[in-house]
Amino acid sequence: MFNFNWLSDLSNSWGRFFIILAFIAPLVFAFTMKKSYIYEGAEDNTWWRNLKLWVLLIVAVQIAIYLYF
């Protein structure tokens, strides 16, 4: 049904590049969110409730693991 033979011409570097872009997409989405929306419903605005921090940490770990292996 799907014919992906054209992908065989691309090098592995391009594959890594596109996968890393897929990891960075949620990071960009999180960093564009307003701070008021992130802390909505929270009792306090402590640092560990910041979604941007956790998304940055998770994406950095995912990219590091992906680049290592």
PDB file of N, CA, C, O and CB in Angstrom:
ATOM      1  N   MET A   1       0.821  -1.189   0.000  1.00  0.00           N
ATOM      2  CA  MET A   1       0.000   0.000   0.000  1.00  0.00           C
ATOM      3  C   MET A   1       0.868   1.258   0.000  1.00  0.00           C
ATOM      4  O   MET A   1       0.680   2.151  -0.826  1.00  0.00           O
ATOM      5  CB  MET A   1      -0.936  -0.005   1.203  1.00  0.00           C
ATOM      6  N   PHE A   2       1.818   1.320   0.931  1.00  0.00           N
ATOM      7  CA  PHE A   2       2.718   2.467   0.973  1.00  0.00           C
ATOM      8  C   PHE A   2       4.040   2.086   0.330  1.00  0.00           C
ATOM      9  O   PHE A   2       4.572   1.001   0.561  1.00  0.00           O
ATOM     10  CB  PHE A   2       2.936   2.954   2.429  1.00  0.00           C
ATOM     11  N   ASN A   3       4.553   2.988  -0.473  1.00  0.00           N
ATOM     12  CA  ASN A   3       5.820   2.737  -1.141  1.00  0.00           C
ATOM     13  C   ASN A   3       6.832   3.772  -0.661  1.00  0.00           C
ATOM     14  O   ASN A   3       6.778   4.935  -1.061  1.00  0.00           O
ATOM     15  CB  ASN A   3       5.659   2.783  -2.692  1.00  0.00           C
ATOM     16  N   PHE A   4       7.745   3.349   0.188  1.00  0.00           N
ATOM     17  CA  PHE A   4       8.752   4.245   0.740  1.00  0.00           C
ATOM     18  C   PHE A   4      10.135   3.944   0.169  1.00  0.00           C
ATOM     19  O   PHE A   4      11.142   4.161   0.843  1.00  0.00           O
ATOM     20  CB  PHE A   4       8.778   4.137   2.260  1.00  0.00           C
ATOM     21  N   ASN A   5      10.190   3.458  -1.040  1.00  0.00           N
ATOM     22  CA  ASN A   5      11.477   3.145  -1.656  1.00  0.00           C
ATOM     23  C   ASN A   5      12.336   4.384  -1.847  1.00  0.00           C
ATOM     24  O   ASN A   5      13.564   4.297  -1.857  1.00  0.00           O
ATOM     25  CB  ASN A   5      11.264   2.462  -2.991  1.00  0.00           C
ATOM     26  N   TRP A   6      11.702   5.528  -1.997  1.00  0.00           N
ATOM     27  CA  TRP A   6      12.462   6.766  -2.191  1.00  0.00           C
ATOM     28  C   TRP A   6      13.275   7.130  -0.951  1.00  0.00           C
ATOM     29  O   TRP A   6      14.241   7.887  -1.041  1.00  0.00           O
ATOM     30  CB  TRP A   6      11.519   7.913  -2.547  1.00  0.00           C
ATOM     31  N   LEU A   7      12.888   6.595   0.203  1.00  0.00           N
ATOM     32  CA  LEU A   7      13.638   6.876   1.422  1.00  0.00           C
ATOM     33  C   LEU A   7      14.978   6.152   1.473  1.00  0.00           C
ATOM     34  O   LEU A   7      15.854   6.524   2.254  1.00  0.00           O
ATOM     35  CB  LEU A   7      12.817   6.498   2.623  1.00  0.00           C
ATOM     36  N   SER A   8      15.141   5.141   0.664  1.00  0.00           N
ATOM     37  CA  SER A   8      16.404   4.401   0.679  1.00  0.00           C
ATOM     38  C   SER A   8      17.566   5.248   0.160  1.00  0.00           C
ATOM     39  O   SER A   8      18.728   4.931   0.413  1.00  0.00           O
ATOM     40  CB  SER A   8      16.276   3.130  -0.156  1.00  0.00           C
ATOM     41  N   ASP A   9      17.256   6.316  -0.560  1.00  0.00           N
ATOM     42  CA  ASP A   9      18.307   7.202  -1.065  1.00  0.00           C
ATOM     43  C   ASP A   9      18.828   8.157  -0.001  1.00  0.00           C
ATOM     44  O   ASP A   9      19.903   8.734  -0.165  1.00  0.00           O
ATOM     45  CB  ASP A   9      17.793   7.994  -2.243  1.00  0.00           C
ATOM     46  N   LEU A  10      18.087   8.332   1.081  1.00  0.00           N
ATOM     47  CA  LEU A  10      18.513   9.249   2.142  1.00  0.00           C
ATOM     48  C   LEU A  10      19.490   8.561   3.087  1.00  0.00           C
ATOM     49  O   LEU A  10      19.406   7.355   3.320  1.00  0.00           O
ATOM     50  CB  LEU A  10      17.296   9.773   2.927  1.00  0.00           C
ATOM     51  N   SER A  11      20.403   9.334   3.617  1.00  0.00           N
ATOM     52  CA  SER A  11      21.371   8.769   4.561  1.00  0.00           C
ATOM     53  C   SER A  11      20.756   8.669   5.958  1.00  0.00           C
ATOM     54  O   SER A  11      19.692   9.232   6.218  1.00  0.00           O
ATOM     55  CB  SER A  11      22.660   9.628   4.601  1.00  0.00           C
ATOM     56  N   ASN A  12      21.428   7.956   6.842  1.00  0.00           N
ATOM     57  CA  ASN A  12      20.952   7.828   8.221  1.00  0.00           C
ATOM     58  C   ASN A  12      20.982   9.154   8.958  1.00  0.00           C
ATOM     59  O   ASN A  12      20.221   9.356   9.903  1.00  0.00           O
ATOM     60  CB  ASN A  12      21.786   6.809   8.972  1.00  0.00           C
ATOM     61  N   SER A  13      21.844  10.051   8.541  1.00  0.00           N
ATOM     62  CA  SER A  13      21.922  11.366   9.185  1.00  0.00           C
ATOM     63  C   SER A  13      20.619  12.135   9.029  1.00  0.00           C
ATOM     64  O   SER A  13      20.180  12.822   9.951  1.00  0.00           O
ATOM     65  CB  SER A  13      23.079  12.178   8.602  1.00  0.00           C
ATOM     66  N   TRP A  14      20.005  12.018   7.859  1.00  0.00           N
ATOM     67  CA  TRP A  14      18.725  12.695   7.659  1.00  0.00           C
ATOM     68  C   TRP A  14      17.637  12.082   8.539  1.00  0.00           C
ATOM     69  O   TRP A  14      16.775  12.796   9.050  1.00  0.00           O
ATOM     70  CB  TRP A  14      18.310  12.627   6.182  1.00  0.00           C
ATOM     71  N   GLY A  15      17.676  10.789   8.714  1.00  0.00           N
ATOM     72  CA  GLY A  15      16.712  10.138   9.601  1.00  0.00           C
ATOM     73  C   GLY A  15      16.856  10.619  11.029  1.00  0.00           C
ATOM     74  O   GLY A  15      15.861  10.908  11.694  1.00  0.00           O
ATOM     75  N   ARG A  16      18.084  10.705  11.503  1.00  0.00           N
ATOM     76  CA  ARG A  16      18.337  11.230  12.852  1.00  0.00           C
ATOM     77  C   ARG A  16      17.856  12.671  12.976  1.00  0.00           C
ATOM     78  O   ARG A  16      17.270  13.057  13.988  1.00  0.00           O
ATOM     79  CB  ARG A  16      19.837  11.147  13.191  1.00  0.00           C
ATOM     80  N   PHE A  17      18.108  13.460  11.937  1.00  0.00           N
ATOM     81  CA  PHE A  17      17.697  14.860  11.946  1.00  0.00           C
ATOM     82  C   PHE A  17      16.182  14.985  12.104  1.00  0.00           C
ATOM     83  O   PHE A  17      15.710  15.785  12.912  1.00  0.00           O
ATOM     84  CB  PHE A  17      18.154  15.556  10.659  1.00  0.00           C
ATOM     85  N   PHE A  18      15.421  14.206  11.345  1.00  0.00           N
ATOM     86  CA  PHE A  18      13.968  14.287  11.420  1.00  0.00           C
ATOM     87  C   PHE A  18      13.426  13.766  12.749  1.00  0.00           C
ATOM     88  O   PHE A  18      12.442  14.300  13.260  1.00  0.00           O
ATOM     89  CB  PHE A  18      13.350  13.515  10.277  1.00  0.00           C
ATOM     90  N   ILE A  19      14.039  12.747  13.310  1.00  0.00           N
ATOM     91  CA  ILE A  19      13.612  12.231  14.608  1.00  0.00           C
ATOM     92  C   ILE A  19      13.876  13.249  15.704  1.00  0.00           C
ATOM     93  O   ILE A  19      13.044  13.437  16.592  1.00  0.00           O
ATOM     94  CB  ILE A  19      14.327  10.915  14.926  1.00  0.00           C
ATOM     95  N   ILE A  20      15.023  13.905  15.650  1.00  0.00           N
ATOM     96  CA  ILE A  20      15.324  14.931  16.652  1.00  0.00           C
ATOM     97  C   ILE A  20      14.361  16.104  16.511  1.00  0.00           C
ATOM     98  O   ILE A  20      13.964  16.696  17.515  1.00  0.00           O
ATOM     99  CB  ILE A  20      16.785  15.417  16.514  1.00  0.00           C
ATOM    100  N   LEU A  21      13.979  16.448  15.287  1.00  0.00           N
ATOM    101  CA  LEU A  21      12.958  17.483  15.100  1.00  0.00           C
ATOM    102  C   LEU A  21      11.630  17.064  15.731  1.00  0.00           C
ATOM    103  O   LEU A  21      10.916  17.893  16.295  1.00  0.00           O
ATOM    104  CB  LEU A  21      12.762  17.778  13.601  1.00  0.00           C
ATOM    105  N   ALA A  22      11.305  15.783  15.633  1.00  0.00           N
ATOM    106  CA  ALA A  22      10.074  15.289  16.257  1.00  0.00           C
ATOM    107  C   ALA A  22      10.162  15.367  17.777  1.00  0.00           C
ATOM    108  O   ALA A  22       9.144  15.571  18.438  1.00  0.00           O
ATOM    109  CB  ALA A  22       9.794  13.844  15.821  1.00  0.00           C
ATOM    110  N   PHE A  23      11.351  15.210  18.342  1.00  0.00           N
ATOM    111  CA  PHE A  23      11.529  15.377  19.785  1.00  0.00           C
ATOM    112  C   PHE A  23      11.424  16.849  20.187  1.00  0.00           C
ATOM    113  O   PHE A  23      10.931  17.165  21.270  1.00  0.00           O
ATOM    114  CB  PHE A  23      12.885  14.807  20.225  1.00  0.00           C
ATOM    115  N   ILE A  24      11.883  17.736  19.326  1.00  0.00           N
ATOM    116  CA  ILE A  24      11.904  19.162  19.650  1.00  0.00           C
ATOM    117  C   ILE A  24      10.520  19.795  19.502  1.00  0.00           C
ATOM    118  O   ILE A  24      10.263  20.831  20.116  1.00  0.00           O
ATOM    119  CB  ILE A  24      12.906  19.888  18.756  1.00  0.00           C
ATOM    120  N   ALA A  25       9.630  19.216  18.716  1.00  0.00           N
ATOM    121  CA  ALA A  25       8.299  19.785  18.500  1.00  0.00           C
ATOM    122  C   ALA A  25       7.516  19.987  19.801  1.00  0.00           C
ATOM    123  O   ALA A  25       6.954  21.067  19.984  1.00  0.00           O
ATOM    124  CB  ALA A  25       7.509  18.893  17.569  1.00  0.00           C
ATOM    125  N   PRO A  26       7.443  19.007  20.721  1.00  0.00           N
ATOM    126  CA  PRO A  26       6.737  19.269  21.982  1.00  0.00           C
ATOM    127  C   PRO A  26       7.429  20.328  22.830  1.00  0.00           C
ATOM    128  O   PRO A  26       6.778  21.045  23.590  1.00  0.00           O
ATOM    129  CB  PRO A  26       6.611  17.988  22.782  1.00  0.00           C
ATOM    130  N   LEU A  27       8.737  20.424  22.700  1.00  0.00           N
ATOM    131  CA  LEU A  27       9.484  21.441  23.434  1.00  0.00           C
ATOM    132  C   LEU A  27       9.074  22.837  22.967  1.00  0.00           C
ATOM    133  O   LEU A  27       8.842  23.728  23.785  1.00  0.00           O
ATOM    134  CB  LEU A  27      11.003  21.235  23.254  1.00  0.00           C
ATOM    135  N   VAL A  28       8.989  23.020  21.670  1.00  0.00           N
ATOM    136  CA  VAL A  28       8.564  24.312  21.125  1.00  0.00           C
ATOM    137  C   VAL A  28       7.127  24.607  21.545  1.00  0.00           C
ATOM    138  O   VAL A  28       6.802  25.736  21.910  1.00  0.00           O
ATOM    139  CB  VAL A  28       8.688  24.326  19.579  1.00  0.00           C
ATOM    140  N   PHE A  29       6.270  23.590  21.494  1.00  0.00           N
ATOM    141  CA  PHE A  29       4.877  23.776  21.909  1.00  0.00           C
ATOM    142  C   PHE A  29       4.789  24.201  23.369  1.00  0.00           C
ATOM    143  O   PHE A  29       4.016  25.099  23.701  1.00  0.00           O
ATOM    144  CB  PHE A  29       4.077  22.489  21.690  1.00  0.00           C
ATOM    145  N   ALA A  30       5.556  23.580  24.234  1.00  0.00           N
ATOM    146  CA  ALA A  30       5.514  23.913  25.661  1.00  0.00           C
ATOM    147  C   ALA A  30       6.054  25.312  25.923  1.00  0.00           C
ATOM    148  O   ALA A  30       5.517  26.036  26.761  1.00  0.00           O
ATOM    149  CB  ALA A  30       6.310  22.890  26.469  1.00  0.00           C
ATOM    150  N   PHE A  31       7.105  25.695  25.220  1.00  0.00           N
ATOM    151  CA  PHE A  31       7.689  27.015  25.448  1.00  0.00           C
ATOM    152  C   PHE A  31       6.832  28.148  24.897  1.00  0.00           C
ATOM    153  O   PHE A  31       7.047  29.307  25.253  1.00  0.00           O
ATOM    154  CB  PHE A  31       9.058  27.079  24.830  1.00  0.00           C
ATOM    155  N   THR A  32       5.869  27.841  24.040  1.00  0.00           N
ATOM    156  CA  THR A  32       4.976  28.881  23.539  1.00  0.00           C
ATOM    157  C   THR A  32       3.725  29.033  24.403  1.00  0.00           C
ATOM    158  O   THR A  32       2.927  29.941  24.171  1.00  0.00           O
ATOM    159  CB  THR A  32       4.577  28.575  22.108  1.00  0.00           C
ATOM    160  N   MET A  33       3.543  28.167  25.385  1.00  0.00           N
ATOM    161  CA  MET A  33       2.379  28.262  26.271  1.00  0.00           C
ATOM    162  C   MET A  33       2.553  29.423  27.249  1.00  0.00           C
ATOM    163  O   MET A  33       3.660  29.724  27.695  1.00  0.00           O
ATOM    164  CB  MET A  33       2.168  26.936  27.042  1.00  0.00           C
ATOM    165  N   LYS A  34       1.439  30.057  27.565  1.00  0.00           N
ATOM    166  CA  LYS A  34       1.476  31.163  28.514  1.00  0.00           C
ATOM    167  C   LYS A  34       1.662  30.624  29.928  1.00  0.00           C
ATOM    168  O   LYS A  34       1.190  29.539  30.269  1.00  0.00           O
ATOM    169  CB  LYS A  34       0.186  32.010  28.419  1.00  0.00           C
ATOM    170  N   LYS A  35       2.354  31.404  30.731  1.00  0.00           N
ATOM    171  CA  LYS A  35       2.632  30.994  32.105  1.00  0.00           C
ATOM    172  C   LYS A  35       1.338  30.853  32.910  1.00  0.00           C
ATOM    173  O   LYS A  35       1.229  29.975  33.766  1.00  0.00           O
ATOM    174  CB  LYS A  35       3.570  32.004  32.782  1.00  0.00           C
ATOM    175  N   SER A  36       0.366  31.714  32.636  1.00  0.00           N
ATOM    176  CA  SER A  36      -0.904  31.634  33.366  1.00  0.00           C
ATOM    177  C   SER A  36      -1.636  30.330  33.060  1.00  0.00           C
ATOM    178  O   SER A  36      -2.317  29.786  33.929  1.00  0.00           O
ATOM    179  CB  SER A  36      -1.798  32.830  33.015  1.00  0.00           C
ATOM    180  N   TYR A  37      -1.502  29.828  31.842  1.00  0.00           N
ATOM    181  CA  TYR A  37      -2.145  28.568  31.482  1.00  0.00           C
ATOM    182  C   TYR A  37      -1.445  27.379  32.143  1.00  0.00           C
ATOM    183  O   TYR A  37      -2.094  26.411  32.540  1.00  0.00           O
ATOM    184  CB  TYR A  37      -2.154  28.394  29.960  1.00  0.00           C
ATOM    185  N   ILE A  38      -0.137  27.459  32.257  1.00  0.00           N
ATOM    186  CA  ILE A  38       0.624  26.366  32.868  1.00  0.00           C
ATOM    187  C   ILE A  38       0.266  26.209  34.340  1.00  0.00           C
ATOM    188  O   ILE A  38       0.113  25.091  34.832  1.00  0.00           O
ATOM    189  CB  ILE A  38       2.130  26.610  32.715  1.00  0.00           C
ATOM    190  N   TYR A  39       0.136  27.331  35.038  1.00  0.00           N
ATOM    191  CA  TYR A  39      -0.137  27.287  36.476  1.00  0.00           C
ATOM    192  C   TYR A  39      -1.632  27.332  36.806  1.00  0.00           C
ATOM    193  O   TYR A  39      -1.997  27.465  37.974  1.00  0.00           O
ATOM    194  CB  TYR A  39       0.564  28.437  37.160  1.00  0.00           C
ATOM    195  N   GLU A  40      -2.483  27.225  35.816  1.00  0.00           N
ATOM    196  CA  GLU A  40      -3.926  27.282  36.055  1.00  0.00           C
ATOM    197  C   GLU A  40      -4.364  26.108  36.937  1.00  0.00           C
ATOM    198  O   GLU A  40      -4.074  24.950  36.635  1.00  0.00           O
ATOM    199  CB  GLU A  40      -4.702  27.268  34.712  1.00  0.00           C
ATOM    200  N   GLY A  41      -5.051  26.417  38.007  1.00  0.00           N
ATOM    201  CA  GLY A  41      -5.542  25.400  38.924  1.00  0.00           C
ATOM    202  C   GLY A  41      -4.551  24.982  39.989  1.00  0.00           C
ATOM    203  O   GLY A  41      -4.892  24.191  40.869  1.00  0.00           O
ATOM    204  N   ALA A  42      -3.339  25.492  39.932  1.00  0.00           N
ATOM    205  CA  ALA A  42      -2.325  25.142  40.933  1.00  0.00           C
ATOM    206  C   ALA A  42      -2.465  26.061  42.142  1.00  0.00           C
ATOM    207  O   ALA A  42      -2.805  27.236  42.006  1.00  0.00           O
ATOM    208  CB  ALA A  42      -0.891  25.244  40.333  1.00  0.00           C
ATOM    209  N   GLU A  43      -2.199  25.514  43.321  1.00  0.00           N
ATOM    210  CA  GLU A  43      -2.307  26.310  44.539  1.00  0.00           C
ATOM    211  C   GLU A  43      -1.198  27.355  44.619  1.00  0.00           C
ATOM    212  O   GLU A  43      -1.416  28.467  45.099  1.00  0.00           O
ATOM    213  CB  GLU A  43      -2.264  25.404  45.768  1.00  0.00           C
ATOM    214  N   ASP A  44      -0.021  26.995  44.151  1.00  0.00           N
ATOM    215  CA  ASP A  44       1.112  27.913  44.200  1.00  0.00           C
ATOM    216  C   ASP A  44       1.912  27.787  42.902  1.00  0.00           C
ATOM    217  O   ASP A  44       1.752  26.830  42.144  1.00  0.00           O
ATOM    218  CB  ASP A  44       2.016  27.623  45.441  1.00  0.00           C
ATOM    219  N   ASN A  45       2.759  28.760  42.671  1.00  0.00           N
ATOM    220  CA  ASN A  45       3.566  28.768  41.447  1.00  0.00           C
ATOM    221  C   ASN A  45       5.000  28.347  41.741  1.00  0.00           C
ATOM    222  O   ASN A  45       5.944  29.063  41.409  1.00  0.00           O
ATOM    223  CB  ASN A  45       3.548  30.160  40.797  1.00  0.00           C
ATOM    224  N   THR A  46       5.156  27.201  42.355  1.00  0.00           N
ATOM    225  CA  THR A  46       6.498  26.716  42.666  1.00  0.00           C
ATOM    226  C   THR A  46       7.190  26.242  41.392  1.00  0.00           C
ATOM    227  O   THR A  46       6.538  25.963  40.386  1.00  0.00           O
ATOM    228  CB  THR A  46       6.440  25.574  43.707  1.00  0.00           C
ATOM    229  N   TRP A  47       8.509  26.157  41.448  1.00  0.00           N
ATOM    230  CA  TRP A  47       9.303  25.848  40.261  1.00  0.00           C
ATOM    231  C   TRP A  47       9.018  24.459  39.714  1.00  0.00           C
ATOM    232  O   TRP A  47       9.102  24.249  38.504  1.00  0.00           O
ATOM    233  CB  TRP A  47      10.770  25.974  40.576  1.00  0.00           C
ATOM    234  N   TRP A  48       8.687  23.515  40.568  1.00  0.00           N
ATOM    235  CA  TRP A  48       8.504  22.145  40.093  1.00  0.00           C
ATOM    236  C   TRP A  48       7.161  21.934  39.403  1.00  0.00           C
ATOM    237  O   TRP A  48       6.925  20.865  38.840  1.00  0.00           O
ATOM    238  CB  TRP A  48       8.635  21.183  41.246  1.00  0.00           C
ATOM    239  N   ARG A  49       6.281  22.922  39.435  1.00  0.00           N
ATOM    240  CA  ARG A  49       5.016  22.835  38.700  1.00  0.00           C
ATOM    241  C   ARG A  49       5.131  23.396  37.281  1.00  0.00           C
ATOM    242  O   ARG A  49       4.171  23.352  36.513  1.00  0.00           O
ATOM    243  CB  ARG A  49       3.922  23.578  39.457  1.00  0.00           C
ATOM    244  N   ASN A  50       6.290  23.915  36.943  1.00  0.00           N
ATOM    245  CA  ASN A  50       6.476  24.528  35.635  1.00  0.00           C
ATOM    246  C   ASN A  50       6.634  23.444  34.564  1.00  0.00           C
ATOM    247  O   ASN A  50       7.602  22.684  34.569  1.00  0.00           O
ATOM    248  CB  ASN A  50       7.704  25.467  35.644  1.00  0.00           C
ATOM    249  N   LEU A  51       5.683  23.391  33.666  1.00  0.00           N
ATOM    250  CA  LEU A  51       5.679  22.395  32.594  1.00  0.00           C
ATOM    251  C   LEU A  51       6.890  22.550  31.680  1.00  0.00           C
ATOM    252  O   LEU A  51       7.423  21.561  31.178  1.00  0.00           O
ATOM    253  CB  LEU A  51       4.395  22.504  31.777  1.00  0.00           C
ATOM    254  N   LYS A  52       7.318  23.775  31.466  1.00  0.00           N
ATOM    255  CA  LYS A  52       8.444  24.028  30.565  1.00  0.00           C
ATOM    256  C   LYS A  52       9.718  23.350  31.069  1.00  0.00           C
ATOM    257  O   LYS A  52      10.504  22.824  30.281  1.00  0.00           O
ATOM    258  CB  LYS A  52       8.676  25.537  30.412  1.00  0.00           C
ATOM    259  N   LEU A  53       9.910  23.368  32.356  1.00  0.00           N
ATOM    260  CA  LEU A  53      11.088  22.727  32.940  1.00  0.00           C
ATOM    261  C   LEU A  53      11.074  21.225  32.691  1.00  0.00           C
ATOM    262  O   LEU A  53      12.086  20.651  32.289  1.00  0.00           O
ATOM    263  CB  LEU A  53      11.161  23.009  34.443  1.00  0.00           C
ATOM    264  N   TRP A  54       9.935  20.589  32.927  1.00  0.00           N
ATOM    265  CA  TRP A  54       9.844  19.137  32.785  1.00  0.00           C
ATOM    266  C   TRP A  54       9.927  18.700  31.329  1.00  0.00           C
ATOM    267  O   TRP A  54      10.540  17.678  31.021  1.00  0.00           O
ATOM    268  CB  TRP A  54       8.552  18.632  33.399  1.00  0.00           C
ATOM    269  N   VAL A  55       9.318  19.463  30.438  1.00  0.00           N
ATOM    270  CA  VAL A  55       9.409  19.117  29.016  1.00  0.00           C
ATOM    271  C   VAL A  55      10.847  19.256  28.535  1.00  0.00           C
ATOM    272  O   VAL A  55      11.333  18.420  27.774  1.00  0.00           O
ATOM    273  CB  VAL A  55       8.470  20.011  28.170  1.00  0.00           C
ATOM    274  N   LEU A  56      11.534  20.315  28.979  1.00  0.00           N
ATOM    275  CA  LEU A  56      12.936  20.492  28.612  1.00  0.00           C
ATOM    276  C   LEU A  56      13.781  19.328  29.114  1.00  0.00           C
ATOM    277  O   LEU A  56      14.627  18.814  28.382  1.00  0.00           O
ATOM    278  CB  LEU A  56      13.473  21.813  29.172  1.00  0.00           C
ATOM    279  N   LEU A  57      13.558  18.914  30.346  1.00  0.00           N
ATOM    280  CA  LEU A  57      14.315  17.803  30.921  1.00  0.00           C
ATOM    281  C   LEU A  57      14.057  16.500  30.165  1.00  0.00           C
ATOM    282  O   LEU A  57      14.997  15.780  29.829  1.00  0.00           O
ATOM    283  CB  LEU A  57      13.957  17.629  32.398  1.00  0.00           C
ATOM    284  N   ILE A  58      12.800  16.199  29.899  1.00  0.00           N
ATOM    285  CA  ILE A  58      12.449  14.947  29.224  1.00  0.00           C
ATOM    286  C   ILE A  58      12.977  14.922  27.794  1.00  0.00           C
ATOM    287  O   ILE A  58      13.518  13.910  27.348  1.00  0.00           O
ATOM    288  CB  ILE A  58      10.930  14.749  29.223  1.00  0.00           C
ATOM    289  N   VAL A  59      12.821  16.033  27.075  1.00  0.00           N
ATOM    290  CA  VAL A  59      13.298  16.080  25.689  1.00  0.00           C
ATOM    291  C   VAL A  59      14.822  15.984  25.644  1.00  0.00           C
ATOM    292  O   VAL A  59      15.370  15.323  24.762  1.00  0.00           O
ATOM    293  CB  VAL A  59      12.824  17.375  24.995  1.00  0.00           C
ATOM    294  N   ALA A  60      15.504  16.629  26.572  1.00  0.00           N
ATOM    295  CA  ALA A  60      16.969  16.553  26.605  1.00  0.00           C
ATOM    296  C   ALA A  60      17.428  15.120  26.862  1.00  0.00           C
ATOM    297  O   ALA A  60      18.380  14.654  26.237  1.00  0.00           O
ATOM    298  CB  ALA A  60      17.537  17.495  27.688  1.00  0.00           C
ATOM    299  N   VAL A  61      16.764  14.423  27.771  1.00  0.00           N
ATOM    300  CA  VAL A  61      17.119  13.022  28.044  1.00  0.00           C
ATOM    301  C   VAL A  61      16.830  12.148  26.824  1.00  0.00           C
ATOM    302  O   VAL A  61      17.641  11.291  26.473  1.00  0.00           O
ATOM    303  CB  VAL A  61      16.341  12.492  29.274  1.00  0.00           C
ATOM    304  N   GLN A  62      15.694  12.356  26.182  1.00  0.00           N
ATOM    305  CA  GLN A  62      15.356  11.560  25.002  1.00  0.00           C
ATOM    306  C   GLN A  62      16.359  11.768  23.875  1.00  0.00           C
ATOM    307  O   GLN A  62      16.788  10.808  23.235  1.00  0.00           O
ATOM    308  CB  GLN A  62      13.955  11.906  24.516  1.00  0.00           C
ATOM    309  N   ILE A  63      16.730  13.015  23.634  1.00  0.00           N
ATOM    310  CA  ILE A  63      17.691  13.297  22.567  1.00  0.00           C
ATOM    311  C   ILE A  63      19.057  12.715  22.915  1.00  0.00           C
ATOM    312  O   ILE A  63      19.735  12.164  22.048  1.00  0.00           O
ATOM    313  CB  ILE A  63      17.802  14.818  22.324  1.00  0.00           C
ATOM    314  N   ALA A  64      19.465  12.833  24.174  1.00  0.00           N
ATOM    315  CA  ALA A  64      20.760  12.282  24.584  1.00  0.00           C
ATOM    316  C   ALA A  64      20.792  10.768  24.408  1.00  0.00           C
ATOM    317  O   ALA A  64      21.775  10.220  23.907  1.00  0.00           O
ATOM    318  CB  ALA A  64      21.060  12.647  26.046  1.00  0.00           C
ATOM    319  N   ILE A  65      19.732  10.097  24.813  1.00  0.00           N
ATOM    320  CA  ILE A  65      19.669   8.639  24.649  1.00  0.00           C
ATOM    321  C   ILE A  65      19.662   8.273  23.171  1.00  0.00           C
ATOM    322  O   ILE A  65      20.345   7.338  22.753  1.00  0.00           O
ATOM    323  CB  ILE A  65      18.415   8.061  25.347  1.00  0.00           C
ATOM    324  N   TYR A  66      18.892   9.010  22.384  1.00  0.00           N
ATOM    325  CA  TYR A  66      18.814   8.706  20.956  1.00  0.00           C
ATOM    326  C   TYR A  66      20.162   8.904  20.275  1.00  0.00           C
ATOM    327  O   TYR A  66      20.558   8.090  19.441  1.00  0.00           O
ATOM    328  CB  TYR A  66      17.756   9.578  20.284  1.00  0.00           C
ATOM    329  N   LEU A  67      20.871   9.977  20.622  1.00  0.00           N
ATOM    330  CA  LEU A  67      22.168  10.229  19.995  1.00  0.00           C
ATOM    331  C   LEU A  67      23.234   9.253  20.480  1.00  0.00           C
ATOM    332  O   LEU A  67      24.176   8.953  19.747  1.00  0.00           O
ATOM    333  CB  LEU A  67      22.614  11.656  20.271  1.00  0.00           C
ATOM    334  N   TYR A  68      23.095   8.756  21.705  1.00  0.00           N
ATOM    335  CA  TYR A  68      24.073   7.809  22.233  1.00  0.00           C
ATOM    336  C   TYR A  68      23.973   6.456  21.537  1.00  0.00           C
ATOM    337  O   TYR A  68      24.984   5.855  21.177  1.00  0.00           O
ATOM    338  CB  TYR A  68      23.884   7.636  23.736  1.00  0.00           C
ATOM    339  N   PHE A  69      22.755   5.990  21.355  1.00  0.00           N
ATOM    340  CA  PHE A  69      22.557   4.684  20.732  1.00  0.00           C
ATOM    341  C   PHE A  69      22.310   4.885  19.267  1.00  0.00           C
ATOM    342  O   PHE A  69      22.115   3.915  18.535  1.00  0.00           O
ATOM    343  CB  PHE A  69      21.390   3.914  21.381  1.00  0.00           C
TER     344      PHE A  69
END
